[in-house]
Amino acid sequence: MSEVAEGRQRRRRTDADRSVASILAAAREVLGTQAQASVEDIARAAGVSRQTVYAHFKTREALLSAVIDAVSEEAANEMAAARLDEGPAADAMLRLLDVGWQMFRRYPRLPAGAAEENDPEADRDRHSAVADHLDRLLTRGKESGEFDQELANPWLVNAIVALGHAAGHAVDAKQLTLEGGVDALAESVLRLCGAARRD
């Protein structure tokens, strides 16, 4: 391949990467507040045509899946930065839960859209980083005596994730205010772990 052809190919790849990044950024913003937004809505927000979106994502479901992957990676990175290995385990648990609430505030409608996706294996993969952080935190809390030893970590991890989803749905359905959801989740998780609430 000539240098000119290689240069053209590199430019096409760069343009394609830029287009995908623009589509994903727009999709995160649009789907984060309008779970039922159409591909046309996302294309408009990204400043590209509907055909361009479909050139990169064959279906709306494929685009939604890519958005959920990106948001899951964002959450995992923020959890990694939350100093979960420092200080009392109960305080670290509250920091971890706060990351979840920050994501909920950023993308309040995304959980409803995500529920439409019927891929339990993909959902497990997306939760694996959260599960790993929770498992390490629960082990640390049990070793320090802050958390009850009776319940196994896998059960606690699943229960905490389920409580997080339940709190988000309750806020979304206006059964709880955001502040009420934050408080209810924190109290429920710490009680489940056998720890006292730290204010």
Secondary structure, DSSP 8 states (H G I E B T S, - for coil): --HHHHHHHHHHHHHHHHHHHHHHHHHHHHHHH-TT--HHHHHHHHTS-HHHHHHH-SSHHHHHHHHHHHHHHHHHHHHHTS-TTSS-HHHHHHHHHHHHHHHHHHSTTHHHHHTT---HHHHHHHHHHHHHHHHHHHHHHHHHTSS-SSS-HHHHHHHHHHHHHHHHHHHHTTSS-HHHHHHHHHHHHHHHHT-----
